[in-house]
Amino acid sequence: MKDNEYTLPKRIAEEFIPDDMPPDEYDPTIKAERELIDFCVSKGSETWWELAKWLKTRLYLTPKERSQCGTMAKTLTKGKKPSGILSRACKNIWDEAILRGWSEEKT
């Protein structure tokens, strides 16, 4: 396979990070990652604080997961964009919280 050339569909370019890209030049241009980051940013820091507090008062999820909501809130408060890794974790936490009765309208 290494000796053959393949033409990949253009849509793959949105989902691919080249191996030779230096880490300091990485830009979260992967569509799925951008969507996660945009979702988390759209909720705002106050909502992430409220979710962390809501989870803690009910002892839902793990301390690490509750802390990740706090980290998201701090990141947004500082005007920074969250990482894709943090955003993915927080989106999963958000979805789990919804299943447990969380509603941002209640905050």
DSSP file (Angstrom, degrees, kcal/mol; ACC not computed):
  #  RESIDUE AA STRUCTURE BP1 BP2  ACC     N-H-->O    O-->H-N    N-H-->O    O-->H-N    TCO  KAPPA ALPHA  PHI   PSI    X-CA   Y-CA   Z-CA
    1    1 A M    >         0   0    0      0, 0.0     3,-1.2     0, 0.0     0, 0.0   0.000 360.0 360.0 360.0 -34.2    0.0    0.0    0.0
    2    2 A K  T 3   +     0   0    0      1,-0.3     0, 0.0     3,-0.0     0, 0.0   0.822 360.0  53.8 -61.8 -30.3    2.9    2.4    0.7
    3    3 A D  T 3  S+     0   0    0      2,-0.1     2,-0.3     0, 0.0    -1,-0.3   0.603  97.0  80.9 -82.1 -10.9    4.0    2.2   -2.9
    4    4 A N  S <  S-     0   0    0     -3,-1.2     2,-0.4     1,-0.0     0, 0.0  -0.662  72.1-135.2 -96.7 151.1    0.7    3.2   -4.3
    5    5 A E        -     0   0    0     -2,-0.3     2,-0.4     2,-0.0    -2,-0.1  -0.854  20.7-166.2-103.4 142.0   -0.8    6.7   -4.6
    6    6 A Y        -     0   0    0     -2,-0.4     2,-0.7     2,-0.0    -2,-0.0  -0.963  17.9-139.5-127.9 143.7   -4.4    7.3   -3.7
    7    7 A T        -     0   0    0     -2,-0.4     3,-0.1     0, 0.0    -2,-0.0  -0.913  25.9-154.5-101.0 116.4   -6.6   10.3   -4.3
    8    8 A L        -     0   0    0     -2,-0.7     5,-0.1     1,-0.1    -2,-0.0  -0.612  25.6 -96.3 -90.4 149.7   -8.7   10.9   -1.2
    9    9 A P    >   -     0   0    0      0, 0.0     3,-1.5     0, 0.0     4,-0.5  -0.314  32.8-119.5 -60.3 147.1  -12.1   12.6   -1.3
   10   10 A K  G >  S+     0   0    0      1,-0.3     3,-1.4     2,-0.2     4,-0.5   0.815 109.1  66.8 -59.9 -32.3  -11.9   16.4   -0.6
   11   11 A R  G >  S+     0   0    0      1,-0.3     3,-0.8     2,-0.2     4,-0.4   0.742  88.8  67.2 -64.7 -21.6  -14.1   16.1    2.5
   12   12 A I  G X  S+     0   0    0     -3,-1.5     3,-1.6     1,-0.2     4,-0.3   0.821  85.2  70.9 -67.3 -29.5  -11.3   14.1    4.3
   13   13 A A  G X  S+     0   0    0     -3,-1.4     3,-0.8    -4,-0.5    -1,-0.2   0.832  93.9  55.6 -57.0 -32.3   -9.2   17.2    4.3
   14   14 A E  G <  S+     0   0    0     -3,-0.8    17,-1.1    -4,-0.5    -1,-0.3   0.718 112.4  42.4 -71.4 -20.2  -11.5   18.7    6.9
   15   15 A E  G <  S+     0   0    0     -3,-1.6     2,-0.4    -4,-0.4    -1,-0.2   0.250 100.3  88.2-109.0  11.0  -10.9   15.7    9.2
   16   16 A F    <   -     0   0    0     -3,-0.8    13,-0.1    -4,-0.3     0, 0.0  -0.926  48.6-168.2-122.7 134.8   -7.2   15.2    8.7
   17   17 A I        -     0   0    0     -2,-0.4    -3,-0.0     9,-0.0     9,-0.0  -0.983  32.8-121.9-114.8 121.0   -4.2   16.7   10.5
   18   18 A P    >   -     0   0    0      0, 0.0     3,-1.4     0, 0.0    -2,-0.0  -0.308  11.7-130.4 -62.8 143.8   -0.9   16.0    8.7
   19   19 A D  T 3  S+     0   0    0      1,-0.3    -2,-0.0     3,-0.0     0, 0.0   0.792 106.0  56.5 -62.5 -28.7    1.8   14.1   10.7
   20   20 A D  T 3  S+     0   0    0      2,-0.1    -1,-0.3     0, 0.0    -3,-0.0   0.373  76.9 116.5 -89.1   6.1    4.4   16.7    9.9
   21   21 A M  S <  S-     0   0    0     -3,-1.4     5,-0.1     1,-0.1    -4,-0.0  -0.633  70.3-123.0 -77.3 121.9    2.5   19.7   11.3
   22   22 A P    >   -     0   0    0      0, 0.0     3,-1.8     0, 0.0     4,-0.4  -0.380  18.2-123.8 -62.1 140.8    4.4   21.2   14.2
   23   23 A P  G >  S+     0   0    0      0, 0.0     3,-1.1     0, 0.0    -2,-0.0   0.818 109.6  57.6 -57.6 -32.5    2.2   21.3   17.4
   24   24 A D  G 3  S+     0   0    0      1,-0.2    -3,-0.0     3,-0.0     0, 0.0   0.631 105.7  50.9 -76.1 -10.6    2.6   25.1   17.8
   25   25 A E  G <  S+     0   0    0     -3,-1.8    -1,-0.2     2,-0.0     2,-0.2   0.388  80.8 126.0-101.4   1.6    1.1   25.6   14.3
   26   26 A Y    <   -     0   0    0     -3,-1.1    -9,-0.0    -4,-0.4     0, 0.0  -0.403  37.5-173.1 -66.0 131.6   -1.9   23.5   14.9
   27   27 A D        -     0   0    0     -2,-0.2     2,-3.3     0, 0.0     3,-0.2  -0.996  32.9-119.2-124.6 126.3   -5.2   25.3   14.2
   28   28 A P        +     0   0    0      0, 0.0     9,-0.1     0, 0.0    -2,-0.0  -0.300  61.5 140.8 -69.0  74.0   -8.4   23.4   15.1
   29   29 A T        +     0   0    0     -2,-3.3     2,-0.4     4,-0.1   -13,-0.1   0.445  26.6 116.7 -95.9  -0.5   -9.7   23.4   11.6
   30   30 A I     >  -     0   0    0     -3,-0.2     4,-3.0     1,-0.2     5,-0.3  -0.554  68.3-135.1 -68.0 127.8  -11.1   19.9   11.8
   31   31 A K  H  > S+     0   0    0    -17,-1.1     4,-2.4    -2,-0.4     5,-0.2   0.894 101.0  48.5 -54.5 -47.7  -14.8   20.4   11.4
   32   32 A A  H  > S+     0   0    0      1,-0.2     4,-1.7     2,-0.2    -1,-0.2   0.895 114.2  46.7 -63.1 -39.3  -15.9   18.1   14.2
   33   33 A E  H  > S+     0   0    0      2,-0.2     4,-2.5     1,-0.2    -2,-0.2   0.909 110.5  52.3 -69.3 -41.6  -13.4   19.7   16.6
   34   34 A R  H  X S+     0   0    0     -4,-3.0     4,-3.0     1,-0.2     5,-0.2   0.901 108.0  52.7 -59.2 -41.0  -14.5   23.2   15.6
   35   35 A E  H  X S+     0   0    0     -4,-2.4     4,-2.3    -5,-0.3    -1,-0.2   0.896 109.4  48.3 -64.0 -40.0  -18.1   22.3   16.3
   36   36 A L  H  X S+     0   0    0     -4,-1.7     4,-2.3     2,-0.2    -2,-0.2   0.935 114.0  46.1 -64.0 -46.5  -17.3   21.1   19.8
   37   37 A I  H  X S+     0   0    0     -4,-2.5     4,-2.8     1,-0.2     5,-0.2   0.935 113.2  49.5 -62.0 -46.4  -15.3   24.2   20.6
   38   38 A D  H  X S+     0   0    0     -4,-3.0     4,-2.4     1,-0.2    -1,-0.2   0.895 109.5  52.6 -61.4 -40.2  -18.0   26.5   19.1
   39   39 A F  H  X S+     0   0    0     -4,-2.3     4,-1.0    -5,-0.2    -1,-0.2   0.952 112.4  44.3 -58.5 -50.1  -20.6   24.6   21.2
   40   40 A C  H >X S+     0   0    0     -4,-2.3     4,-0.8     1,-0.2     3,-0.6   0.904 114.1  48.9 -64.7 -42.3  -18.7   25.1   24.4
   41   41 A V  H >< S+     0   0    0     -4,-2.8     3,-0.9     1,-0.2    -1,-0.2   0.892 105.2  59.7 -63.6 -38.6  -17.9   28.8   23.7
   42   42 A S  H 3< S+     0   0    0     -4,-2.4    -1,-0.2     1,-0.3    -2,-0.2   0.772  98.5  58.5 -63.4 -25.5  -21.5   29.4   22.8
   43   43 A K  H <X S-     0   0    0     -4,-1.0     4,-0.5    -3,-0.6    -1,-0.3   0.777 102.3-142.2 -76.6 -25.8  -22.7   28.4   26.3
   44   44 A G  H <X  -     0   0    0     -3,-0.9     4,-1.5    -4,-0.8     3,-0.2   0.203  23.3 -81.4  80.3 157.2  -20.5   31.0   28.0
   45   45 A S  H  > S+     0   0    0      1,-0.2     4,-2.3     2,-0.2     5,-0.2   0.871 123.7  57.2 -65.2 -39.3  -18.5   30.8   31.2
   46   46 A E  H  > S+     0   0    0      1,-0.2     4,-2.5     2,-0.2    -1,-0.2   0.898 106.0  50.3 -61.5 -40.7  -21.4   31.5   33.6
   47   47 A T  H  X S+     0   0    0     -4,-0.5     4,-2.5     1,-0.2    -1,-0.2   0.894 109.5  50.6 -65.4 -39.2  -23.3   28.5   32.3
   48   48 A W  H  X S+     0   0    0     -4,-1.5     4,-2.3     2,-0.2    -1,-0.2   0.885 110.3  50.2 -66.5 -37.1  -20.3   26.2   32.7
   49   49 A W  H  X S+     0   0    0     -4,-2.3     4,-2.5     2,-0.2    -2,-0.2   0.938 111.5  49.0 -61.8 -45.9  -19.9   27.5   36.3
   50   50 A E  H  X S+     0   0    0     -4,-2.5     4,-2.8     1,-0.2    -2,-0.2   0.896 110.6  49.8 -62.0 -40.8  -23.6   26.8   36.9
   51   51 A L  H  X S+     0   0    0     -4,-2.5     4,-2.8     2,-0.2     5,-0.2   0.924 109.9  50.4 -64.8 -43.2  -23.3   23.3   35.4
   52   52 A A  H  X S+     0   0    0     -4,-2.3     4,-2.1     1,-0.2    -2,-0.2   0.921 113.8  45.8 -59.2 -43.5  -20.3   22.5   37.6
   53   53 A K  H  X S+     0   0    0     -4,-2.5     4,-2.6     2,-0.2    -2,-0.2   0.909 111.8  51.4 -65.7 -42.9  -22.2   23.7   40.7
   54   54 A W  H  X S+     0   0    0     -4,-2.8     4,-1.1     1,-0.2    -2,-0.2   0.918 111.9  46.7 -60.6 -45.5  -25.3   21.8   39.7
   55   55 A L  H  <>S+     0   0    0     -4,-2.8     5,-2.6     1,-0.2     4,-0.5   0.892 113.1  49.7 -64.0 -40.1  -23.3   18.5   39.2
   56   56 A K  H ><5S+     0   0    0     -4,-2.1     3,-1.0    -5,-0.2    -2,-0.2   0.917 107.0  52.5 -68.5 -43.5  -21.5   19.0   42.5
   57   57 A T  H 3<5S+     0   0    0     -4,-2.6    -1,-0.2     1,-0.3    -2,-0.2   0.788 117.4  39.8 -65.0 -25.2  -24.6   19.7   44.6
   58   58 A R  T 3<5S-     0   0    0     -4,-1.1    -1,-0.3    -5,-0.2    -2,-0.2   0.427 107.2-126.1-100.3  -0.9  -26.1   16.5   43.3
   59   59 A L  T < 5 +     0   0    0     -3,-1.0     2,-0.3    -4,-0.5    -3,-0.2   0.860  53.3 161.5  54.9  38.3  -22.9   14.5   43.4
   60   60 A Y      < -     0   0    0     -5,-2.6    -1,-0.2    -6,-0.2     6,-0.1  -0.645  45.6  -6.8 -88.0 147.2  -23.3   13.6   39.7
   61   61 A L  S    S-     0   0    0     -2,-0.3    32,-0.0    -3,-0.1     0, 0.0   0.064 101.5 -49.1  60.2-172.5  -20.4   12.4   37.7
   62   62 A T     >  -     0   0    0      1,-0.1     4,-2.3     4,-0.0     5,-0.2  -0.508  45.9-113.5 -92.0 160.1  -16.8   12.3   38.9
   63   63 A P  H  > S+     0   0    0      0, 0.0     4,-2.4     0, 0.0     5,-0.2   0.877 118.9  55.8 -56.4 -36.3  -14.9   15.1   40.6
   64   64 A K  H  > S+     0   0    0      2,-0.2     4,-2.1     1,-0.2     5,-0.1   0.927 107.4  47.4 -62.1 -44.6  -12.7   15.2   37.5
   65   65 A E  H  > S+     0   0    0      2,-0.2     4,-1.3     1,-0.2    -1,-0.2   0.902 112.3  48.9 -65.6 -40.3  -15.7   15.8   35.2
   66   66 A R  H  X S+     0   0    0     -4,-2.3     4,-1.5     1,-0.2    -1,-0.2   0.895 110.8  52.2 -64.3 -38.1  -17.1   18.5   37.4
   67   67 A S  H  X S+     0   0    0     -4,-2.4     4,-2.6     1,-0.2    -2,-0.2   0.857 101.9  59.5 -65.3 -35.6  -13.6   20.1   37.5
   68   68 A Q  H  X S+     0   0    0     -4,-2.1     4,-2.3     1,-0.2    -1,-0.2   0.864 102.5  52.9 -63.4 -34.6  -13.5   20.1   33.7
   69   69 A C  H  X S+     0   0    0     -4,-1.3     4,-2.3     2,-0.2    -1,-0.2   0.909 109.9  48.8 -64.2 -41.0  -16.6   22.2   33.6
   70   70 A G  H  X S+     0   0    0     -4,-1.5     4,-2.6     2,-0.2    -2,-0.2   0.891 109.6  51.6 -64.4 -39.9  -14.8   24.7   36.0
   71   71 A T  H  X S+     0   0    0     -4,-2.6     4,-2.5     2,-0.2    -2,-0.2   0.897 108.9  51.1 -63.7 -40.1  -11.8   24.6   33.7
   72   72 A M  H  X S+     0   0    0     -4,-2.3     4,-2.4     2,-0.2     5,-0.2   0.932 110.2  49.4 -61.3 -45.1  -14.0   25.4   30.7
   73   73 A A  H  X S+     0   0    0     -4,-2.3     4,-2.5     1,-0.2    -2,-0.2   0.926 111.9  48.0 -60.6 -45.4  -15.5   28.3   32.6
   74   74 A K  H  X S+     0   0    0     -4,-2.6     4,-1.8     2,-0.2    -1,-0.2   0.911 110.9  51.6 -62.0 -42.9  -12.1   29.7   33.6
   75   75 A T  H  <>S+     0   0    0     -4,-2.5     5,-2.2     1,-0.2    -1,-0.2   0.929 113.5  43.6 -60.1 -46.6  -10.8   29.4   30.0
   76   76 A L  H ><5S+     0   0    0     -4,-2.4     3,-1.4     1,-0.2    -1,-0.2   0.862 108.7  57.7 -69.2 -35.5  -13.8   31.3   28.7
   77   77 A T  H 3<5S+     0   0    0     -4,-2.5    -1,-0.2     1,-0.3    -2,-0.2   0.870 104.8  52.5 -61.3 -36.0  -13.6   33.9   31.4
   78   78 A K  T 3<5S-     0   0    0     -4,-1.8    -1,-0.3    -5,-0.2    -2,-0.2   0.475 118.7-114.2 -78.3  -1.9  -10.0   34.6   30.3
   79   79 A G  T < 5S+     0   0    0     -3,-1.4     2,-0.2     1,-0.3    -3,-0.2   0.692  72.4 134.7  77.0  18.8  -11.2   35.1   26.8
   80   80 A K      < -     0   0    0     -5,-2.2    -1,-0.3    -6,-0.2    -2,-0.1  -0.631  59.1-115.1 -98.3 157.9   -9.3   32.1   25.5
   81   81 A K        -     0   0    0     -2,-0.2     2,-0.1    -3,-0.1   -43,-0.1  -0.766  34.7-121.4 -87.6 136.4  -10.6   29.3   23.2
   82   82 A P        -     0   0    0      0, 0.0   -41,-0.1     0, 0.0    -1,-0.0  -0.352  29.1-102.7 -73.3 157.7  -10.7   25.9   24.8
   83   83 A S     >  -     0   0    0      1,-0.1     4,-2.3    -2,-0.1     5,-0.1  -0.309  26.5-114.5 -72.2 162.6   -8.8   23.0   23.5
   84   84 A G  H  > S+     0   0    0      2,-0.2     4,-2.6     1,-0.2     5,-0.2   0.868 116.7  54.3 -64.4 -37.1  -10.5   20.3   21.4
   85   85 A I  H  > S+     0   0    0      2,-0.2     4,-2.1     1,-0.2    -1,-0.2   0.941 111.6  42.9 -64.3 -48.1   -9.8   17.8   24.2
   86   86 A L  H  > S+     0   0    0      1,-0.2     4,-2.8     2,-0.2     5,-0.2   0.904 114.3  52.2 -64.0 -40.7  -11.4   19.9   26.9
   87   87 A S  H  X S+     0   0    0     -4,-2.3     4,-2.4     2,-0.2    -2,-0.2   0.903 108.6  49.5 -63.4 -41.6  -14.3   20.7   24.6
   88   88 A R  H  X S+     0   0    0     -4,-2.6     4,-2.0     2,-0.2    -1,-0.2   0.928 113.0  47.4 -63.1 -44.3  -15.0   17.1   23.8
   89   89 A A  H  X S+     0   0    0     -4,-2.1     4,-2.2     1,-0.2    -2,-0.2   0.931 113.9  47.2 -62.5 -45.2  -14.9   16.2   27.5
   90   90 A C  H  X S+     0   0    0     -4,-2.8     4,-2.9     1,-0.2    -1,-0.2   0.860 109.1  53.4 -68.1 -35.0  -17.2   19.0   28.4
   91   91 A K  H  X S+     0   0    0     -4,-2.4     4,-2.5     2,-0.2    -1,-0.2   0.906 110.0  48.7 -64.6 -40.3  -19.7   18.3   25.5
   92   92 A N  H  X S+     0   0    0     -4,-2.0     4,-2.2     2,-0.2    -2,-0.2   0.903 112.3  48.5 -64.3 -40.4  -19.9   14.7   26.8
   93   93 A I  H  X S+     0   0    0     -4,-2.2     4,-2.8     2,-0.2    -2,-0.2   0.922 110.3  51.9 -63.1 -44.7  -20.5   16.0   30.3
   94   94 A W  H  X S+     0   0    0     -4,-2.9     4,-2.3     1,-0.2    -2,-0.2   0.935 110.2  48.1 -56.6 -48.9  -23.1   18.4   29.0
   95   95 A D  H  X S+     0   0    0     -4,-2.5     4,-1.7     1,-0.2    -1,-0.2   0.898 112.7  48.3 -62.0 -40.8  -24.9   15.5   27.3
   96   96 A E  H  X S+     0   0    0     -4,-2.2     4,-1.2     1,-0.2    -1,-0.2   0.896 110.0  52.3 -65.8 -39.9  -24.8   13.4   30.4
   97   97 A A  H  <>S+     0   0    0     -4,-2.8     5,-2.8     1,-0.2     4,-0.3   0.886 105.3  55.1 -64.0 -38.8  -26.1   16.3   32.5
   98   98 A I  H ><5S+     0   0    0     -4,-2.3     3,-1.5     1,-0.2    -1,-0.2   0.920 106.0  52.1 -58.6 -44.0  -29.0   16.7   30.1
   99   99 A L  H 3<5S+     0   0    0     -4,-1.7    -1,-0.2     1,-0.3    -2,-0.2   0.799 108.8  51.6 -62.8 -27.3  -29.9   13.1   30.6
  100  100 A R  T 3<5S-     0   0    0     -4,-1.2    -1,-0.3    -3,-0.3    -2,-0.2   0.380 132.4 -87.5 -92.8   3.4  -29.9   13.7   34.4
  101  101 A G  T < 5S+     0   0    0     -3,-1.5    -3,-0.2    -4,-0.3    -2,-0.1   0.483  72.6 152.4 109.7   3.0  -32.2   16.7   34.2
  102  102 A W      < +     0   0    0     -5,-2.8     2,-0.4    -6,-0.1    -1,-0.3  -0.428  14.8 176.7 -66.8 137.6  -29.9   19.6   33.6
  103  103 A S    >   -     0   0    0     -2,-0.1     3,-1.5     1,-0.1     4,-0.3  -0.953  27.0-151.3-142.3 123.2  -31.4   22.6   31.8
  104  104 A E  G >  S+     0   0    0     -2,-0.4     3,-1.0     1,-0.3    -1,-0.1   0.737  95.5  68.8 -67.5 -19.5  -29.5   25.8   31.1
  105  105 A E  G 3  S+     0   0    0      1,-0.2    -1,-0.3     2,-0.1    -3,-0.0   0.753  91.1  62.1 -68.1 -22.3  -32.8   27.7   31.2
  106  106 A K  G <         0   0    0     -3,-1.5    -1,-0.2     1,-0.2    -2,-0.2   0.669 360.0 360.0 -76.3 -15.9  -33.1   26.9   34.9
  107  107 A T    <         0   0    0     -3,-1.0    -1,-0.2    -4,-0.3    -2,-0.1   0.481 360.0 360.0 -80.7 360.0  -29.9   28.9   35.7
